[in-house]
Amino acid sequence: MQLFGGVVYHYSSYLHAAISQFEFLLGKAVPIADLRKDKPFIGPTFVLLFMLMMTIFLMNMLVSILNESYTDAKDNAEESSEELEMAHFIGERFMNLFQEGKRGPEFKLFCDETTFVNMCRSDAEPFCLNSQSLLNCTEERLGKLDKRISAVMRRTENIDGDELEEEEEFNYLLVSLINSH
């Protein structure tokens, strides 16, 4: 106010100066032409330093808010991990109901040994203590494995006979090629 108050209306009183600075902070146009007319060097320097300092101040507040929010989220994540895991499980099952024809990624809660080891050592996974679920999943996997083994066995039953037939055909072709020349 003391520096620009005599010429620039925005700085004519303390109240006008405070309101003007707040408005400038919110994006109102700064009367830089009036400031430059009154003080050619100090006016633009004042505007530049004010904007620079307010930017630093507001960025500092933003980083502080983000840091506090991150800390709260990290603390709450440990508390709500059980709820999130259950919601994910329910969401996967719900989506599988409507996508019967499409084969999506398989949700492995207990079946995979590495998943079991990684997930069940934390207190956040209540399902790991459910041995019946583990048994059901193991039985399901063994059933699928038996089906695959029987399919492979059927495919490989005649491999020896097929190999002999191919060898005889090859020998016949060789003999016929030799005889034809």
MODELLER restraints for C-alpha pairs under 7 A, 6 or more apart:
rsr = mdl.restraints
at = mdl.atoms
rsr.add(forms.Gaussian(group=physical.xy_distance, feature=features.Distance(at['CA:1:A'], at['CA:11:A']), mean=4.79, stdev=0.5))
rsr.add(forms.Gaussian(group=physical.xy_distance, feature=features.Distance(at['CA:1:A'], at['CA:12:A']), mean=6.18, stdev=0.5))
rsr.add(forms.Gaussian(group=physical.xy_distance, feature=features.Distance(at['CA:1:A'], at['CA:13:A']), mean=6.27, stdev=0.5))
rsr.add(forms.Gaussian(group=physical.xy_distance, feature=features.Distance(at['CA:1:A'], at['CA:14:A']), mean=6.32, stdev=0.5))
rsr.add(forms.Gaussian(group=physical.xy_distance, feature=features.Distance(at['CA:1:A'], at['CA:17:A']), mean=6.27, stdev=0.5))
rsr.add(forms.Gaussian(group=physical.xy_distance, feature=features.Distance(at['CA:4:A'], at['CA:11:A']), mean=5.94, stdev=0.5))
rsr.add(forms.Gaussian(group=physical.xy_distance, feature=features.Distance(at['CA:5:A'], at['CA:11:A']), mean=4.48, stdev=0.5))
rsr.add(forms.Gaussian(group=physical.xy_distance, feature=features.Distance(at['CA:5:A'], at['CA:12:A']), mean=4.19, stdev=0.5))
rsr.add(forms.Gaussian(group=physical.xy_distance, feature=features.Distance(at['CA:5:A'], at['CA:13:A']), mean=6.84, stdev=0.5))
rsr.add(forms.Gaussian(group=physical.xy_distance, feature=features.Distance(at['CA:6:A'], at['CA:12:A']), mean=6.34, stdev=0.5))
rsr.add(forms.Gaussian(group=physical.xy_distance, feature=features.Distance(at['CA:7:A'], at['CA:38:A']), mean=6.62, stdev=0.5))
rsr.add(forms.Gaussian(group=physical.xy_distance, feature=features.Distance(at['CA:8:A'], at['CA:34:A']), mean=6.12, stdev=0.5))
rsr.add(forms.Gaussian(group=physical.xy_distance, feature=features.Distance(at['CA:8:A'], at['CA:35:A']), mean=6.83, stdev=0.5))
rsr.add(forms.Gaussian(group=physical.xy_distance, feature=features.Distance(at['CA:10:A'], at['CA:16:A']), mean=5.56, stdev=0.5))
rsr.add(forms.Gaussian(group=physical.xy_distance, feature=features.Distance(at['CA:10:A'], at['CA:17:A']), mean=5.73, stdev=0.5))
rsr.add(forms.Gaussian(group=physical.xy_distance, feature=features.Distance(at['CA:10:A'], at['CA:20:A']), mean=5.95, stdev=0.5))
rsr.add(forms.Gaussian(group=physical.xy_distance, feature=features.Distance(at['CA:11:A'], at['CA:17:A']), mean=4.51, stdev=0.5))
rsr.add(forms.Gaussian(group=physical.xy_distance, feature=features.Distance(at['CA:24:A'], at['CA:30:A']), mean=6.07, stdev=0.5))
rsr.add(forms.Gaussian(group=physical.xy_distance, feature=features.Distance(at['CA:32:A'], at['CA:43:A']), mean=6.94, stdev=0.5))
rsr.add(forms.Gaussian(group=physical.xy_distance, feature=features.Distance(at['CA:32:A'], at['CA:44:A']), mean=6.52, stdev=0.5))
rsr.add(forms.Gaussian(group=physical.xy_distance, feature=features.Distance(at['CA:35:A'], at['CA:43:A']), mean=4.64, stdev=0.5))
rsr.add(forms.Gaussian(group=physical.xy_distance, feature=features.Distance(at['CA:35:A'], at['CA:44:A']), mean=6.98, stdev=0.5))
rsr.add(forms.Gaussian(group=physical.xy_distance, feature=features.Distance(at['CA:36:A'], at['CA:43:A']), mean=5.12, stdev=0.5))
rsr.add(forms.Gaussian(group=physical.xy_distance, feature=features.Distance(at['CA:36:A'], at['CA:44:A']), mean=6.27, stdev=0.5))
rsr.add(forms.Gaussian(group=physical.xy_distance, feature=features.Distance(at['CA:81:A'], at['CA:124:A']), mean=6.03, stdev=0.5))
rsr.add(forms.Gaussian(group=physical.xy_distance, feature=features.Distance(at['CA:82:A'], at['CA:124:A']), mean=5.39, stdev=0.5))
rsr.add(forms.Gaussian(group=physical.xy_distance, feature=features.Distance(at['CA:82:A'], at['CA:125:A']), mean=6.26, stdev=0.5))
rsr.add(forms.Gaussian(group=physical.xy_distance, feature=features.Distance(at['CA:110:A'], at['CA:116:A']), mean=5.35, stdev=0.5))
rsr.add(forms.Gaussian(group=physical.xy_distance, feature=features.Distance(at['CA:110:A'], at['CA:134:A']), mean=6.11, stdev=0.5))
rsr.add(forms.Gaussian(group=physical.xy_distance, feature=features.Distance(at['CA:111:A'], at['CA:137:A']), mean=5.79, stdev=0.5))
rsr.add(forms.Gaussian(group=physical.xy_distance, feature=features.Distance(at['CA:111:A'], at['CA:138:A']), mean=6.52, stdev=0.5))
rsr.add(forms.Gaussian(group=physical.xy_distance, feature=features.Distance(at['CA:119:A'], at['CA:125:A']), mean=6.50, stdev=0.5))
rsr.add(forms.Gaussian(group=physical.xy_distance, feature=features.Distance(at['CA:120:A'], at['CA:128:A']), mean=5.33, stdev=0.5))
